[in-house]
């Protein structure tokens, strides 16, 4: 069967691209091996879908080419996506840090996209295993229902994160076959794990959370941290994980915004007989305060120099994680199809006319908080204008 455009992947980017291309009168076919379109959308934001962020900007994205996303974000920003929600009467609310969530359910977003595709005459086939891709424009896609051919092919299958919903390296493999380089993928927005030595000391802190500042790879995030049985999680750690590299330390300021040295000097004058861990427990969970002050006695016995050293250790506590929890819990894929091989204006491969890559499958990864879904909308929208 012959179409103008075949899109492999019925996720956020693929459905957005399909609706836009269909509106231009293109005959569009969307293929997906999942039986349900938009599965990652449905589980995002705890089922409420953190669909964009008011702070969307190029500096909120990681890529080997940091300027690649600029054009697409300018042409399709948060206000543009909100117009689509208003047209479909989907209500939303703003949470912390400019994060926008559906008031009702993530299903509202999937329904909106499917309605746009239906209105544009898009053909959607789900639960259909996709096989080999051949041709050089036109492209032919082998499936369990037979081959389909189109002049343009859009790869929108995402990355490797959350394999339980069918994530795979399909796009990366096809891209390589067509000569597009792929930046080695690694898990992003993922919990970090303890080494054996640290696990023995910190295991008893599981379940404790605190508002901290975590730094890694030159980036710093002030949000909540959560101790787990295996390591560290929470928004601050997930954010920092995308910048962390194996073997490097992360830095944790347990009391951001507090001049701890001055505070300790003042508390020494007020409560000289109190143990240091007790003083610190006025600001932090007691079990954590004890871990941070091993063997410390009454604060009155601490000189100014010792208080300064203690404050410095709490404000810059260092840990070298053993690794991450991997693809099972990663929210995004770092790396992917090298953006230097793609046009930032169209998402088309520079050396393969008619071949497009959009969404998470390419080397563009956003911060936590709606940035990655917005990249799906923006890159899908842009490609939909040109396929």
C-alpha positions in Angstrom: 0.0 0.0 0.0 1.4 3.4 -1.0 1.3 6.5 1.2 3.0 9.9 1.1 4.4 9.5 4.6 4.9 6.6 6.9 5.6 7.3 10.6 6.9 4.5 12.8 5.9 5.2 16.4 2.5 6.3 17.7 3.8 8.2 20.6 3.8 12.0 21.3 6.1 13.0 18.5 4.7 10.6 15.9 1.1 11.5 16.5 1.9 15.2 16.4 3.8 14.8 13.2 1.0 12.7 11.6 -1.7 15.3 12.5 0.3 18.1 11.0 1.2 16.3 7.8 -2.3 15.1 7.4 -3.6 18.7 7.6 -1.4 19.5 4.7 -3.2 16.9 2.6 -0.5 14.2 2.9 -1.6 10.6 3.0 -0.2 9.5 6.3 0.2 6.0 7.9 1.3 5.6 11.5 2.6 2.2 12.5 3.2 0.9 16.1 3.9 -2.5 17.6 2.1 -1.5 20.8 -1.6 -2.2 20.8 -2.3 1.2 22.4 -1.1 4.5 21.0 0.6 7.0 23.4 1.5 4.6 26.1 4.3 6.7 27.5 2.0 9.7 27.5 -0.5 7.8 29.6 2.0 7.0 32.4 3.6 10.4 32.4 3.1 12.7 35.4 1.6 10.0 37.5 -1.2 9.6 35.0 -1.9 13.4 34.8 0.7 14.1 32.0 3.2 16.9 32.6 2.7 17.9 29.0 5.0 21.0 28.9 6.7 23.6 30.9 6.4 27.4 30.9 10.2 27.6 31.1 10.9 25.8 27.9 14.1 27.1 26.4 17.2 25.6 24.6 19.3 25.7 27.8 16.9 23.1 29.4 18.0 20.5 26.9 21.2 18.3 26.7 22.6 17.6 23.3 26.0 17.3 21.5 24.7 20.2 19.5 23.1 22.5 22.2 21.7 24.9 19.5 19.9 22.2 17.5 16.6 22.5 19.4 16.4 26.3 19.2 14.6 26.6 15.9 11.9 24.0 16.7 11.2 25.5 20.2 10.8 29.0 18.7 8.3 27.7 16.1 6.2 25.6 18.5 6.4 26.7 22.1 4.2 26.1 25.2 1.6 28.7 24.1 1.1 26.9 20.8 0.4 23.6 22.5 -1.9 25.3 25.0 -4.0 26.6 22.1 -4.5 23.0 21.0 -5.7 22.1 24.5 -8.1 24.9 24.6 -9.5 23.9 21.2 -10.2 20.4 22.7 -11.4 21.8 26.0 -8.7 20.1 28.0 -8.2 21.9 31.3 -4.8 22.1 33.0 -3.0 23.5 36.0 0.4 24.9 36.8 2.6 23.3 39.5 6.1 24.0 40.7 8.8 25.3 38.4 6.3 26.1 35.6 5.2 22.4 35.1 1.8 22.1 33.4 -0.4 19.1 34.1 -3.8 17.9 32.9 -6.6 18.5 35.5 -8.3 15.2 34.6 -6.1 12.5 33.0 -3.2 11.9 30.6 -5.8 10.2 28.4 -7.1 13.6 27.5 -3.8 14.3 25.7 -3.9 11.0 23.8 -7.5 11.5 22.9 -6.7 15.0 21.6 -3.9 13.7 19.4 -6.0 10.9 18.0 -8.9 13.3 17.3 -6.5 15.6 15.4 -5.1 12.6 13.4 -8.7 11.4 12.6 -9.6 14.9 11.4 -6.6 15.0 9.2 -7.4 11.6 7.6 -4.4 9.8 9.2 -4.4 6.0 9.0 -3.3 4.4 12.3 -2.3 0.7 12.6 -1.3 -0.4 16.2 -0.4 -3.8 17.5 1.5 -4.4 14.2 5.1 -5.7 14.3 7.3 -3.7 12.1 10.2 -5.4 10.3 12.9 -4.3 7.9 13.0 -0.9 6.3 14.4 -0.8 2.8 14.6 1.7 -0.1 16.1 5.1 -0.4 13.0 7.2 -1.1 10.5 5.7 -1.7 10.9 3.7 1.5 9.3 0.3 2.1 8.5 -0.9 5.6 7.9 -4.6 6.1 5.1 -5.6 8.6 3.2 -8.6 9.6 0.3 -7.2 7.5 2.5 -6.9 4.4 4.8 -4.1 3.1 3.9 -0.4 3.0 5.7 2.2 0.9 6.0 6.0 1.1 8.2 8.8 -0.3 8.9 10.0 3.3 9.7 8.0 6.4 9.6 9.4 9.9 11.4 7.5 12.7 9.5 8.3 16.0 9.9 5.2 18.1 11.6 6.9 21.0 14.6 5.6 23.0 15.4 2.8 25.4 13.8 4.1 28.6 11.0 2.1 30.2 11.3 -1.2 28.3 8.1 -2.6 29.9 6.0 -0.5 27.6 7.8 -1.6 24.5 10.8 0.8 24.3 13.5 -0.4 21.9 16.5 0.8 19.9 14.6 0.4 16.6 15.2 4.0 15.4 18.8 3.8 16.3 19.3 0.6 14.3 17.5 2.0 11.2 19.4 5.2 11.4 22.8 3.4 11.5 21.7 1.3 8.4 21.2 4.6 6.6 24.5 6.0 7.6 23.3 8.3 10.4 25.7 8.3 13.4 24.2 7.5 16.8 25.6 9.0 20.0 25.8 6.0 22.5 22.5 5.9 24.5 22.5 6.0 28.3 19.8 6.3 30.9 18.7 9.8 32.0 16.5 11.1 34.7 17.2 7.9 36.6 17.9 7.1 40.3 21.5 6.6 41.3 22.7 3.6 43.2 25.1 3.1 46.2 28.3 1.2 46.2 28.6 -1.6 48.7 30.5 0.6 51.3 28.0 3.5 51.1 25.0 1.1 51.1 26.2 -0.3 54.5 26.3 3.2 56.0 23.2 4.7 54.4 20.8 1.8 54.0 19.0 2.8 57.2 18.0 6.2 55.7 15.6 4.6 53.2 12.3 6.6 53.0 13.9 9.8 54.3 13.5 12.9 52.1 14.9 16.4 52.2 15.0 19.6 50.2 18.6 19.8 49.0 20.8 21.0 46.1 22.5 18.3 44.1 25.3 19.1 41.7 26.9 17.0 39.0 28.7 17.7 35.7 28.5 21.5 36.3 24.7 21.5 36.8 23.0 22.2 40.1 19.4 21.4 41.0 17.6 22.4 44.2 14.6 20.1 44.8 13.7 17.1 46.9 16.0 14.1 47.4 14.8 10.7 48.5 16.8 7.9 50.0 15.8 4.4 48.7 17.0 1.0 49.7 19.3 1.0 46.7 20.5 4.6 46.5 19.2 8.1 45.9 16.2 9.3 44.0 13.8 12.3 44.0 13.6 15.2 41.5 17.0 16.7 42.5 18.8 13.4 41.9 16.9 12.6 38.7 17.9 15.9 37.3 21.5 15.6 38.3 21.7 12.0 36.9 21.5 13.3 33.3 24.8 15.3 33.9 26.5 12.6 36.0 29.2 10.3 34.6 30.4 7.0 36.0 33.2 7.4 38.4 32.5 11.1 39.1 31.1 12.3 42.5 27.9 14.1 43.0 27.8 17.0 45.5 24.9 17.5 47.9 24.2 20.7 49.9 21.9 19.4 52.6 20.9 22.9 53.7 20.8 25.2 50.6 20.0 28.8 51.4 21.3 28.5 55.0 24.6 30.1 56.2 25.3 27.0 58.2 28.6 28.1 59.8 27.0 31.2 61.2 24.0 29.2 62.3 26.2 26.7 64.2 28.1 29.5 66.0 24.8 30.9 67.1 23.5 27.6 68.3 26.7 26.9 70.2 26.2 30.1 72.2 22.6 29.2 72.9 22.9 25.4 73.6 26.6 24.6 74.3 25.7 21.2 76.0 23.6 19.9 73.1 25.2 17.3 70.8 26.1 18.5 67.3 23.7 15.9 65.8 20.9 17.3 67.9 21.6 20.8 66.7 21.7 19.6 63.1 18.5 17.7 63.6 16.8 21.0 64.2 17.2 21.5 60.4 17.4 17.9 59.0 15.9 14.5 59.7 17.4 13.1 62.9 18.8 9.9 61.3 20.4 11.9 58.5 21.9 14.4 61.0 23.5 11.5 62.9 25.1 10.1 59.7 26.5 13.5 58.8 28.1 14.0 62.2 29.7 10.6 63.2 31.2 10.6 66.7 30.6 14.3 67.3 30.0 15.4 70.9 28.6 18.6 72.5 28.7 21.6 70.2 30.3 23.6 73.0 33.5 21.6 72.5 33.8 22.7 68.9 36.1 25.5 68.0 35.2 28.0 65.3 37.5 26.1 62.9 35.8 22.8 63.6 32.4 24.3 63.1 33.5 25.8 59.8 34.8 22.3 58.7 31.5 20.7 59.8 29.5 23.3 57.9 31.6 22.8 54.8 31.1 19.0 54.9 27.3 19.4 55.2 27.2 22.0 52.5 29.3 20.0 50.1 28.8 16.3 50.9 30.3 14.1 48.3 29.3 10.7 47.1 30.5 8.6 44.2 27.5 6.5 43.0 28.1 3.0 41.8 25.8 3.5 38.9 22.2 4.1 38.0 19.0 1.9 38.2 19.2 1.6 34.4 16.6 1.6 31.6 13.9 0.0 33.8 13.4 3.2 35.8 15.0 5.9 33.5 12.5 8.4 32.3 14.4 9.4 29.2 17.2 8.3 26.9 20.4 10.4 26.6 22.2 10.2 23.3 20.6 8.9 20.2 20.7 9.9 16.5 23.4 12.5 16.2 21.7 15.9 15.5 24.7 17.0 13.4 23.3 14.5 10.8 19.8 16.2 10.9 18.4 19.5 9.7 17.3 21.6 12.7 14.7 23.3 10.4 13.0 20.2 9.2 14.3 17.1 11.2 15.3 15.5 7.9 18.5 13.6 7.5 21.0 15.7 5.6 22.4 12.8 3.6 19.1 10.9 3.1 16.3 13.0 1.6 12.9 11.9 2.8 14.2 10.3 6.1 13.2 12.2 9.3 13.9 11.6 13.0 11.9 13.1 15.8 11.4 13.0 19.5 13.4 11.0 22.0 15.2 8.9 19.4 17.6 11.8 18.6 20.3 13.2 20.8 18.1 15.8 22.5 17.1 15.2 26.1 15.3 17.7 28.4 15.2 18.3 32.1 12.5 16.8 34.3 9.3 18.7 34.3 7.6 18.5 30.9 10.5 19.4 28.8 10.8 16.1 27.0 7.2 15.9 26.0 7.4 19.4 24.7 10.4 18.4 22.6 8.2 15.6 21.2 5.5 18.2 20.3 8.0 20.7 18.8 10.1 18.2 16.7 6.9 16.4 15.6 5.2 19.7 14.6 8.3 20.8 12.6 8.7 17.6 10.7 5.0 17.6 10.0 5.4 20.8 8.0 7.9 19.2 5.6 7.3 15.5 5.2 
